[in-house]
């Protein structure tokens, strides 16, 4: 009799609907227990009553409630109410009052001719000119918990101007103003104004080497053997020979670059020129070319692009982080031309150093093994000298350490390889023809081209190099 009364009491107190509220009070879930044969079905009113007891008043989903009842969703948690999360305000924005496109690429007209005359490379600013305007951050949008309580939202971040030399923010912090006249330099989001050194003729023995904190405009040529260093940009109207250009900004050469590989041209930003032969280039961003690159070493963190309708890359080695593009890659003569993309110079340097160290340690491992075998044989014969005994103990210590060191380097090698494999969305494009003799490399994967291939895109899919018709792939 007592046992029957206990069961009856448990049945009467069994909770048929359980509402659970998340810790942040932004969601409520409901679990309905399947009614026993003698119990009536769960109703919408019963669900609403439980929500009321749980103080859930905001974001209730009537469709979810109706589905629970109509489909008899028992013993499964169902999200039945959702709060509104606060939205952070928009961060401050900046509108530059000069051309920031960095689009100093030579333009090609309908006839395929490249125009260098109408490029405004060095942009001048006067003292007091407004260089940029700041749009202040916006307040956030408040949220609401399922209990109907408003939650505060953070405002957008108030970012400062990234100001460089000869610039300052206005008193209200909404404008960046030039404090001196000169050339506007815009690299990696930093705005600066530098003085412009103008060379009316050539850079030769009459002028000598130049090292300036501003920008340089050369109206003539830069002769072989001279050095130009600038914190800003460098513009050369003529030809650049085997010289050294080291620039924190961008380099623009209206003529070509000729040499025997005895010079070096390096910029933190873009490098733009009409043509180049036998020279070395290193760009922190992109390299833009009007006509051709012949037997050069070119390294660009972003891309290398030859703009002319008949532009070409022939011979040498060209490396880019994202893309290499020209109308013609290689030559009919089968000139060896190495093109590398998905190329991160620092990562590849780490990889080469790791491989070299692995090779050295494995060589040491074999040498120590053979050395120990010889010394142990001498000890067994009783012919081991004190000096040899000391050497044997050192070898034994090295033998214990080496496996761990090799394993650590092997792990580092695998990690670097994984990082290299992640350099995706890269391509090599020949708008007209890619010739045999071209070797393409994506990260660590290399493939030689043996057949003449018209208008094609080379890319990587599942770690395999794929050559496809340019019209069958997305345009760049």
N, C-alpha and C positions, 0 to 999 in steps of 0.2 A: 504493500500500500504506500509506504514512504517513498520507494523508488519511483513509482508511477507519478507521485506528486512532484518529485524533483524534475523528471523529464518534462512534465507539463509546464513547470515554472521556467525551465530553460527555453522551451519553445516560445513561450509568451514574451521572453526578454530578448530573444535573438534579434540582432540588428539586421534588417533586410537591406538597408541602403547606408553605405559608408561614404562620406565625403572627406577627402584628404586635401589639405591646402599646403602648397609648397612653402619652403622656408622664406623665400623672398615675397610670398603672398602675390605671385604673379600668375599662378595657375591653380585650378582646382580639378581634381579627378574624382570620379564617382565609381564605386563598385556595387553592383546589385547582386544580392544573393538570390539564388533560384528559390521561389516560394515552394513550400511543401504542399503535398496534395490537398491538405485541409485548409491551406491559406489562400486568401484572395490574391489576384495578380497585383503587381506593383503599378501604381498609377503616376501620372505626371504630377498630380498634386502632392503625392508622397515625396517625389524627388524635390520639388520646389520647397517643401517643408523642411527637408534636410539641409538644403542650401541656405535657407533662412536661418536655421539654427547654427550653421557654420559661419553666418554673417557674410555670405557671398552675395554681393549685390551688383557687381559691375562685370561686364564682359561675358555674361551668361549666353551660351550658344543654344538657342531653342531647337535648332536642327539636330544637334547632338542629343538633346534630351528626347526629342521625338524618335530618333533612331534607336536609342536604348530601349524605349518602350515597345515600339513596333517590331523591332528585330529581336527583342528579348535577349539583349546582350548581358548574360549573367557571368559573374565571377571573373570579369575582365575590367581592368581600369580604363576609363574613357575620360579624356579631357573635356570638361563640360563648361569651363569658364576660363578666360584668359584676360590678364590685365594688359594695359598699354604701357610699354616700356618707354622711358624718357629718351629723347633724341638729343644728342649733343649738337650744339650750334655749329654753323659753318666757321671754319678757321679764317683768319684774315687772308685776303687775296691781294695780289699786286698787279697793277697795270703799268707796264713799262711804256714810256713815251718815246721810244725809239724802236727800230727794227730788231727784234730778238730772234727772228727765224733762223739766224745764222745761215740763211740760204744764199751763200756766196758761190753756189755751184754755177758753173757756166751754163747758160741757156742755149738750147738748140732750136733753130728756126725750122720752118717747113722744108727747107732745102737741105737740112742736115748740117748747116754751118753753125759753128760755136761762137757765141758773142761774148767777148770779154770787156767790151768798152763800157757797157752800161751797168756794171756791178759797183754798187756803193759799199766798198769794203770797210774803210775806216770812216766811221760816223763821228762828226765833230760836235762838241757841246761848248756853249759859252758859260762863263761864270754866272751863277744864279739860275741856270736853266733847270726846269723840273725834269728829272730823269725817270721817276716812277711815282705812282700814286697808290696809297694803301686803302683798300676797302676794309673797314673794321670788321671784327668777328661778329656774328649774330648770336643772340641769346638762344638757349636751347628750348626745346618743346617739352613741357612737363609730361610725366606719365601718370598712370592711375593703377592702383592695386585692385584686386578683385573685391577688396573690402570697401572700395570707394574712396581710398585715401590718395591724395595727390602726392606724387614723388617729384623731387626737384631734379632738374636736368642741368648738366654743366654747360657753360657757354663755349663757343668755339675758341680755339687757341689764338691768342694775340701774338702773332709772329713779328719779330723785328725785321727791318730791312737788312738784307745781306749787303752791306755797304763796304766798298773798298776805298782806295786812295782818292783823295780830293772830292769826297762826297759827304753829306751829312743830312740827318733827318731834320725836318722843320720842327718848330716848337710844339706843334700839336701832334707830331709824330705821324702825319698822314702824307707827307711828301718827302721824297729824297731829292736833294738839290746838289748841283755841281758847285763846288767851292773854288774851282779854277777852270779855265778853259783848256781844252785838249781833246783827245780822242776817247770815245766811250769804249770801254772794254767790258765785255759780258761773257764770263766763263764760269760754268758750274753754278749759275744763279747769282753770282757776285757781280755787282755793278761798281765800276771804278772809272775814273777819268785820268788819263795819263797824258803827259806832254808828248808832242809829236816832233821827232827829229826828222827833218827833211833833207835828203841828199839830192841836190839838183842833177848830178851826173851819176857816174859809176862809183861803186865802192872798190877802190883800188889803192895803190901806194899813196896817192894824193890825199886820201881820206883816212885810210888805216882801219883797224878794228873798231867796232862800236859796241859799247856796253851801256845801256840806258835803262832807267826805271820806267820809261814811257814807251811809246810806240815809235816805229820807224817807217818812213815812206821813202823809198829809193826810186828816183825817176829814171835811172839807167839800169846797168847790170851790176851783179855782184861777182867780182872776179875770183879766180881760184886762190885758195890759201887764206882767205880772210874770214873773220869771225864776227857774227852779229848776235848780240844777246839783248833781249828786251823783255820787260815785265808785261808789256801790252801786246799789240799786234804788229806784224811786219807786212808791208806791201812793197812788192818789187815790180816795176813796170817792164823790165827787160828780162834778160837771161841770167840764170843762176848757175855758176860753174861749181867746181869741186871746192866748196866752202863749208862753213859750219854755221848753221842757224839754230839758235836755242831760244825758244819763245814760250812765255807763259800763256799767251793768248792764242791767236790764230795766225796762219801764214797764207798769204795770197800772192802768187807769182803769175803775172799776166803773160809772160813769155814761158819758155821751157826751162828744164833743168838738165844740164849735160855734165857728164863727168866720167871718171874711171873708178868710181867707188871710193875715192879718197876723201870725200866729204861726208857730212851728216846733216840732215834737216829734221829737227825735232820740235813739236809743239804740243802744249797741253790740250789745245782745242782742235780745230780743223786745219788741214793743209790742202790748198787748192792750187793747181797749176795746169798749164796747157798740155805739156808733154814732158816726159822724163826718160833719160837713158843713162844707165850705169850709175845709179845713185841710191842712197839709203834714206828712208823716210820712217819716222815714228810719230804717230798721231794719237793723242789722248782721246780723240773722238773719231772723226771720219777723214778719209782722203777722197777728194773729188778731182777728176781729171777730165780735161777737154778732149784730147785726141788719143794718146797712147802711153803705155808704160812698157819699156823695153829693157830687159836685163837689169831690173832693179830689185832691191830688197825693200819691201813695203810692209809696215806693221801698223794696223789701225785697231783701236779698241772696239770701234763700232763697225764701220763698213768701208769698203773701197769701191768706188763707182766711176766708170769711164762713161762720160755723157754722150760723146759723139755717136752719130748713127753708124759710123764705121770704126768706132773706137776699139782698141785692142789691148790685151795684156799678153806679152810675148816674152818668154824666158824669165829667169830670176825666180824669186820667191815672194809671194804675196800672202799675208796673214791678216785675218780680220775676225772680230768677235762674232758678227752676225751675218754679213753678206759680202760677197764679191760679185760684181756685175760688169759686163762689157759686151759689146756686140760680138767680138771675136776673142776667143781664148786659145792661145797657142798659135801655131802657124802650119802652113802646108808642108813645110820642111820637117815637121815633127820636132821642133825646138822643145827641149825639156823645160817645162813650166810647172812649178809646184804651187798649188793654191790650197791654203789652209783656212778653214773657218771653225767656229766653235773653239776659237783659240784665245786662251787666257794666258798671257805671258808669265805672270807670277805663278799660276797653277802649274803650267808646263815646266817652269824652272824647278819648282818643288818636286815635281814628278821625276825629272831627270836626275836631280840630286839624290832622291830616294833610291832610284835604280842603281846609281853609281855606288852609293854606300852599301846597298844590299850585295852588289857584286863583290865589293871589297871584303865584306865580312864573310861571305861564303868561301872566298878564296883563302882568307885567314883560317877559317874552320878546317879546311882540307889540310892546310900547311901544318896547323897545330896537331891535327890527328896523326899525320905521318911522323912529325917530330916526336910526339909522345911514344909512338910505337917503337921508334929507334931507341929512345932513352930507357924505356921499360925493358927492352931486350938487354941493354947494357947493364941495368940494375940486376936483372936475373942472372947475368953472367958474372956479377960482382966486379964490373969494370967501370962503374959510374963514379966520376970525380965529383968533389964538392960543388964545383962550378956548374957541372951538368945537373946535379941534384937541384940546385937553385933554379935553373932554367926549367926543369921538369915541373917543379911546383908552380912556377908562373904559368906554364902551359896549362896545367890542371885548373888553375884559377880562371884563365881565359876560357877554357872549355866549358866551365860551368856558367859563365856569363853570356857567352855567345848565343846560345839558343834563344834566350829571352830578348836579346837585342835584335836578332834576326826576326823573331816573331813580331816584335813591336814595329819594325820597318815594313814587314809584310802587311800588317794591319793598316799602317799609314798609306801604303801603296794602294790598297783596296779602297780606302776612303777617298783618296785623290781621284782614282778612276771613276768612282761613283759621282763625284762632283763634275768631272769632265763629261760624263754621260748625260748629266742634267742640262748641258748647254744645248738646248733644243731650239727649234724655230730658226734654223740657220739654213742658208742656201748659197749655191754658186750658180750664176745665171749667165748663159750665152744667148744673147738676143738673136744672133745670126748663126754662128758656127763654133763648135768646140772641136779642136783637132787632136789627133793622136800625138802622144808626147806629153800631154797634160796629165799631171797627177793631182788628184783631189784628196784632201784629208779633212775628216770631221772628228775633232777630238783625237782619239787614238786610232781611228779606223782610216786606212788609206786604200786608194784604188787608182790604178792607171787606166787611162782612156786609150783604147786600141782602135777605135773606129771613129771616123768623122761623123759628128752628130750635129744636126741643125737645130736651131732655136730650142734649147733644152734648159731644164732646171735640175740641178743635182742637189739631193737632200738626204736625210737619214730617216729611216723608218725601222723601228725595232732593232736598232743598232746595225742595220744594213744600209750601205750606200745605194741610193736609187737614182737612176738617170731617167727622167721623164720629159715628154714633150711639153714645152712651155705653155702651150694653149690648154693642156689638160690639167694644169695645176693652178692654184690661186695666184693672182697677180700680186707682185710685191708692192 
